[in-house]
Amino acid sequence: MIRMAALLLPLCLALAGCDDGPAKPVRTGDPMPPFTATSVDGREFTFPTSAAGKVLVVRFWASWCAFCRGEMAAIEPVWQSARDRGLLVVAVNAGQEPDVVAKFASSLGITYPVLLDPGSRIARAYGVTGLPTTVFVDRRGMVRGRILGETDAATFRRMAEDLL
């Protein structure tokens, strides 16, 4: 329990963003907050440009998150079956070290891009207050849905398919 608290405290402080004001979650109808991030394999992504014309799912997670492991694995087949129709899933890690992030993603066999978010700046911009958080963005860059907490593969698939 003490170890979990030691892991949670830095993330909570990072997400709180002392000088950025309170986190305001993105809402349906908002344009997606733009961001640039590097993947664990060194590719740079700049959004919304990197998702132009695609349905984008931005998934915020951490390796210590009890619900993230199963959900990240459950997202993989949805990504595999829909990426050729314009689905782009990105898993944005909230503030962990690159080696921890890469090892975790590799252990799950994740093939969708896994992005690093040092200092949790992207998570703050999206108003993430808990993990996992998933944001669905349409082909025009508008937020069309948000899930805070655990979801099942069927709900994830339905929300993604509705935008394709």
Backbone torsions as a table, in degrees:
resi	resn	phi	psi	omega
1	MET	NA	-40.4	179.7
2	ILE	-65.4	-39.5	178.8
3	ARG	-61.4	-43.6	179.3
4	MET	-61.9	-42.6	178.9
5	ALA	-63.0	-38.7	178.7
6	ALA	-65.1	-32.1	177.6
7	LEU	-78.1	-37.8	-177.2
8	LEU	-72.6	-36.8	-175.8
9	LEU	-58.6	-49.9	179.2
10	PRO	-61.6	-37.5	179.6
11	LEU	-66.1	-44.6	179.6
12	CYS	-60.2	-42.2	179.2
13	LEU	-66.2	-40.4	179.2
14	ALA	-65.3	-43.7	-179.4
15	LEU	-68.8	-29.5	-179.8
16	ALA	-66.0	-33.0	175.8
17	GLY	54.8	70.5	-172.8
18	CYS	-40.6	-41.0	-176.5
19	ASP	-99.2	3.7	-178.4
20	ASP	-100.1	1.3	-177.6
21	GLY	78.0	179.0	-177.7
22	PRO	-68.6	147.9	178.6
23	ALA	-68.4	134.3	176.9
24	LYS	-120.1	108.5	-178.0
25	PRO	-59.7	143.6	173.9
26	VAL	-63.8	149.6	-178.3
27	ARG	-121.5	158.0	176.1
28	THR	-56.3	131.5	-178.4
29	GLY	97.1	-15.6	176.4
30	ASP	-74.3	147.7	168.6
31	PRO	-70.1	146.3	-180.0
32	MET	-65.0	137.4	174.1
33	PRO	-64.8	127.9	-179.7
34	PRO	-70.2	150.9	175.5
35	PHE	-159.9	159.6	173.7
36	THR	-123.4	136.4	179.9
37	ALA	-148.5	156.2	177.6
38	THR	-105.9	138.2	178.8
39	SER	-81.5	166.5	179.5
40	VAL	-63.5	-20.9	177.8
41	ASP	-97.9	13.6	171.3
42	GLY	90.2	1.4	178.0
43	ARG	-79.8	143.0	177.3
44	GLU	-100.2	135.2	177.7
45	PHE	-120.3	135.0	175.3
46	THR	-123.9	118.7	-177.8
47	PHE	-109.1	140.6	15.4
48	PRO	-86.9	-5.3	-174.9
49	THR	-55.2	-44.7	-177.3
50	SER	-66.3	-13.9	-180.0
51	ALA	-113.7	14.1	-176.7
52	ALA	-52.3	124.3	178.3
53	GLY	78.5	4.5	-179.1
54	LYS	-115.1	158.7	168.5
55	VAL	-83.3	127.3	-176.8
56	LEU	-113.0	132.8	172.0
57	VAL	-117.2	120.3	179.5
58	VAL	-105.4	116.6	-174.2
59	ARG	-112.3	115.6	178.6
60	PHE	-94.9	134.4	-172.9
61	TRP	-157.4	172.8	171.3
62	ALA	-150.7	154.7	-176.5
63	SER	-66.3	-26.0	-179.4
64	TRP	-82.2	-8.9	-177.5
65	CYS	-71.2	117.4	-176.1
66	ALA	-59.4	-33.8	-175.9
67	PHE	-91.3	-13.7	-174.4
68	CYS	-71.6	-38.1	-175.7
69	ARG	-57.3	-56.6	-177.8
70	GLY	-63.7	-40.2	-179.0
71	GLU	-68.6	-39.2	179.4
72	MET	-63.9	-39.4	177.2
73	ALA	-67.7	-37.5	-179.1
74	ALA	-69.8	-26.8	179.2
75	ILE	-72.8	-30.0	-175.5
76	GLU	-52.2	-50.4	-179.6
77	PRO	-65.9	-30.2	176.8
78	VAL	-65.8	-46.6	177.2
79	TRP	-58.0	-47.0	-178.3
80	GLN	-61.0	-40.1	-175.5
81	SER	-81.2	-19.7	-173.9
82	ALA	-118.2	-5.5	-176.0
83	ARG	-65.1	-31.3	178.1
84	ASP	-72.4	-13.2	176.9
85	ARG	-99.6	7.5	174.6
86	GLY	106.3	18.4	176.6
87	LEU	-93.1	129.6	172.8
88	LEU	-122.7	119.0	176.6
89	VAL	-107.4	132.3	172.6
90	VAL	-127.9	135.9	178.7
91	ALA	-104.0	109.9	-177.7
92	VAL	-96.8	114.1	179.9
93	ASN	-80.8	130.5	-175.8
94	ALA	-85.8	82.3	165.2
95	GLY	83.0	10.7	-179.2
96	GLN	-89.6	165.8	-179.9
97	GLU	-68.5	142.7	-177.3
98	PRO	-53.3	-39.3	-178.8
99	ASP	-67.5	-35.8	177.0
100	VAL	-66.1	-44.4	-178.9
101	VAL	-62.9	-48.5	-178.3
102	ALA	-62.6	-43.2	-179.4
103	LYS	-63.5	-44.0	-179.5
104	PHE	-63.1	-49.3	-179.0
105	ALA	-62.6	-40.9	179.0
106	SER	-63.3	-39.5	-179.2
107	SER	-64.1	-23.7	179.6
108	LEU	-94.7	-9.7	-177.9
109	GLY	71.6	30.9	-179.0
110	ILE	-70.1	130.1	177.0
111	THR	-110.7	-13.7	175.5
112	TYR	-75.8	157.2	-175.0
113	PRO	-60.1	133.3	176.9
114	VAL	-111.5	115.8	-173.1
115	LEU	-105.3	148.5	178.4
116	LEU	-94.7	140.7	178.6
117	ASP	-130.9	72.4	-179.5
118	PRO	-59.6	132.9	-179.9
119	GLY	74.2	2.8	177.5
120	SER	57.4	32.1	-179.7
121	ARG	-65.0	-40.4	179.7
122	ILE	-67.4	-45.3	178.5
123	ALA	-57.2	-41.7	178.1
124	ARG	-63.4	-42.4	-178.7
125	ALA	-62.3	-28.8	179.3
126	TYR	-92.6	1.5	178.6
127	GLY	69.1	30.8	-179.5
128	VAL	-70.3	123.4	179.4
129	THR	-117.2	-5.1	178.4
130	GLY	-160.3	157.4	-179.4
131	LEU	-119.7	142.9	-3.2
132	PRO	-77.3	155.9	170.3
133	THR	-132.4	135.7	-178.5
134	THR	-127.1	132.5	-180.0
135	VAL	-121.0	130.2	179.6
136	PHE	-104.7	128.0	-175.9
137	VAL	-123.9	132.5	-178.6
138	ASP	-78.5	179.2	-175.6
139	ARG	-65.6	-16.1	178.9
140	ARG	-97.6	3.5	178.1
141	GLY	86.8	17.3	180.0
142	MET	-101.7	137.9	178.1
143	VAL	-68.6	127.9	-178.0
144	ARG	-119.4	-4.2	177.5
145	GLY	-176.7	158.0	-179.1
146	ARG	-149.6	134.3	175.7
147	ILE	-123.0	122.8	174.4
148	LEU	-102.4	118.8	179.1
149	GLY	98.0	-169.7	-174.0
150	GLU	-69.0	143.3	174.1
151	THR	-138.9	167.2	178.1
152	ASP	-101.2	166.1	-177.0
153	ALA	-61.0	-36.9	-178.6
154	ALA	-64.3	-42.3	178.9
155	THR	-66.7	-43.6	178.4
156	PHE	-59.9	-48.2	-178.9
157	ARG	-60.8	-44.8	-178.8
158	ARG	-61.7	-45.4	-178.5
159	MET	-65.1	-39.8	178.6
160	ALA	-69.0	-46.8	-178.2
161	GLU	-62.1	-36.0	179.3
162	ASP	-60.6	-24.6	-178.9
163	LEU	-95.3	-13.4	-177.9
164	LEU	-78.6	NA	NA
